[in-house]
Amino acid sequence: MSVRRLVSTPFTSSSTADEVLAGIDLTGVRAIVTGASSGLGVETARALTAAGAEVTLAVRNTAAGDAVAETIGKTTGGIRPRVVRLDLADRATVTRFAGAWDGPLHLLVNNAGVVTGGLERTREGWELQFATNHLGHFALATALHHALARGAADRGGARIVSVSSTAHMRSGVDFGDLHFERRGYEPQIAYAQSKTANSLFAVEASRLWASDGIVANAVNPGGVATGLQRNFTPEQKASLDAAEAAGVFTYKTVEQGAATSVVAAVAPEFARSGGHYLDDGQEAYTVPNDADLGQHPHGVKEWALDPDIAERLWTVSTDLLRL
């Protein structure tokens, strides 16, 4: 039996978003970057804007988004992204955002994410990390499906980038207790579950929407110090420090961290190939579900790419959002 060769690119862990975009003209590309008021989202939006894309910053805090857009405008010769409010934990704002979108969409970067130090719930009673990191992005992407299909018809393809994490290796999706109503709450496990869900979304979106010219890929940006860590408990911080000491990851700059998102967004190698998990600019190798994170810091667990699990998660997510 032949083994499929992993998709590779010229880029590495030290590549930057600007290096990935060198020589690429994104004029005419309409892009949305969620969570683009801080960290990786800012750099991803800046790099895409600098390459000529028409970028919308989808953010909870529009004042912060306006400040980012102003800064980006100063570095890109006056090209300023648009700023629109989006709270992924609030279904009404997701509906408004998608309903107000006019015309084709060529690139959706599902970058936003939250980390909690304890159990928090949405008004529906959903665990906040899963609700924001997965369900909110799922609702947004499905609501924008027609715009993405128009974008694909317009330019020969549309892409979705789903920002996952090495954390996915800590947990699969617990369909028996998605929202920690029965099991004890562990913030790291809840975050891990949401990051596995981000990868599974890319798998099923690519299967369902390939005929529309839409591909979705998940990315691990690597270790980057951003505002995401501000809510870490002492235990979470200690775990992160231990992982760094064990060589599980080496901190990257924000410019390097955004590079893999940009690879998934523009690299020709992924123009028509979806359902992959990227790490350091390459398709990652798959490891068994019982593999040790310390020994496989650049791998992806089977549970994050399993097509049957991905299909089940899509169905469950659709049913939840119909409530």
Disulfide bonds with the S-S distance in Angstrom:
none
